[in-house]
Amino acid sequence: MDHPTKDITIIGAGPAGLFALFYAGMRETSAQIVDALQEPGGQLTALYPEKYIFDVAGYPQVLAKDLVKALREQASRFREPIHLGHAITGLEEADGHFVLRTERDRFPTKSIIIAAGIGAFSPRRLPQPCATPWYGRGIYDVVTDPQDYKGQRVVIVGGGDSAFDWATQLRGVAAHVSLVHRSDKFRAHGATVTQFEEDVKAGRASMFTFHELADVLCKPVGERFTHLILKQVKTKETTEIEADVVLPMLGFVSDIGPLADWGLTLQKHEIVVNQLMETGRAGIWAAGDVTAYPGKLKLIACGFGEAATAVNQAVHWMYPEKKVAPGHSSNMGVFGQKDD
Ligand SMILES: Cc1cc2nc3c(=O)[nH]c(=O)nc-3n(C[C@H](O)[C@H](O)[C@H](O)COP(=O)(O)OP(=O)(O)OC[C@H]3O[C@@H](n4cnc5c(N)ncnc54)[C@H](O)[C@@H]3O)c2cc1C
């Protein structure tokens, strides 16, 4: 599908990208975001939604997921689209315009702001080769609706927040929930771990610490598996358990991927920019964790400032009659304000 041409296309719906989308609207240009993940928020959504952040200006403390909600609300003011589930894989340039490509779609654009953070995330897969053929047929690494697992025997692999959050959320929906983890140390919130441990004590769930997946079995023969073999990592003893579904919750891997081939100057996995957030390729700016410059700090607060700089530069480059300096939002007609 070919999407309509926008003035600015932002790669990444992390905090820098979401603020850039708002800012582009404030500067009265058309814009869109394209992100590989199914949810906006970048690292805040994928890695620490339930953690408090204390160093975002104006918020004495804010849950990461609540900051994302506020950024979304602010960005939605100008009704510009956020295209989720689209990893940018290619870039074309012709007649002074760009086209960003994903596997299925094309996003024509006059300018680009790369706010790709530490790269496109994808769920980390189970390392055991026996699991590979079952992905999509009983092993799922993205959970959207707990009701999909109604009445099923679910095995969750992992020891972080996602593992315990889903283990507790599936209680009362799944027929049985088992959690399998390679150690007895958990990275999850203590209260959720305690809640799940109480379920285990009450016989409503099972926990296998110091265990990993050893095999996936169909009994006797069938399209879906019915049993798993777990291996104790220290003693190597095996245990067979009944299971219909495995949900690996092993975190995410990230990859800057095709952006590395766009002729930009890279420093490790980051894009070198100057103080104008210019990447060295005309029409392409960068903001947020993906940037490298002397004194760079990988912080949300810094990403906001970089996003504003990048948008203001892009606007002036596309429309020289528009000044770089945006003026004050408290005086802007776009918000229904009058000049003092
Ligand atoms: C556990 C943890 C705690 C933290 N706590 C704090 C804190 O307290 N305070 C603070 O200031 N910072 C904190 N940080 C850092 C902060 O989260 C980052 O600085 C911030 O997320 C960077 O925002 P960003 O928008 O640049 O990138 P990201 O949040 O990384 O978002 C980038 C987005 O780009 C997308 N993307 C990348 N490549 C592609 C592609 N090819 N196609 C499509 N989409 C793509 C990704 O899917 C992702 O959604 C923390 C980080 C972690 C991991």
The ligand as a Gaussian input file, in Angstrom:
#p B3LYP/6-31G(d) Opt

LIG

0 1
 C       14.927000       0.063000      32.214000
 C       15.125000       1.475000      31.719000
 C       14.844000       2.546000      32.540000
 C       15.011000       3.865000      32.080000
 N       14.750000       4.908000      32.913000
 C       14.889000       6.183000      32.465000
 C       14.637000       7.300000      33.328000
 O       14.288000       7.141000      34.504000
 N       14.787000       8.561000      32.817000
 C       15.192000       8.797000      31.520000
 O       15.290000       9.948000      31.111000
 N       15.466000       7.740000      30.689000
 C       15.322000       6.464000      31.137000
 N       15.626000       5.410000      30.307000
 C       16.103000       5.713000      28.939000
 C       14.929000       6.121000      28.036000
 O       13.938000       5.091000      28.045000
 C       15.436000       6.381000      26.633000
 O       16.347000       7.459000      26.693000
 C       14.265000       6.701000      25.713000
 O       13.366000       5.638000      25.595000
 C       14.796000       7.051000      24.308000
 O       13.689000       7.424000      23.541000
 P       13.733000       7.364000      21.944000
 O       12.408000       7.880000      21.496000
 O       14.962000       8.009000      21.454000
 O       13.902000       5.811000      21.574000
 P       13.146000       4.491000      22.000000
 O       12.386000       4.657000      23.253000
 O       14.186000       3.416000      21.947000
 O       12.100000       4.264000      20.811000
 C       12.571000       3.996000      19.522000
 C       11.448000       3.400000      18.684000
 O       11.913000       3.286000      17.344000
 C       11.402000       2.095000      16.780000
 N       12.255000       1.694000      15.647000
 C       13.579000       1.504000      15.662000
 N       14.013000       1.112000      14.446000
 C       12.911000       1.065000      13.658000
 C       12.700000       0.708000      12.306000
 N       13.698000       0.337000      11.478000
 N       11.441000       0.750000      11.824000
 C       10.400000       1.122000      12.622000
 N       10.556000       1.446000      13.916000
 C       11.796000       1.422000      14.429000
 C       11.440000       1.109000      17.938000
 O       10.510000       0.034000      17.717000
 C       11.043000       1.989000      19.135000
 O        9.659000       1.955000      19.376000
 C       15.475000       4.104000      30.738000
 C       15.744000       3.007000      29.907000
 C       15.583000       1.711000      30.381000
 C       15.892000       0.555000      29.467000

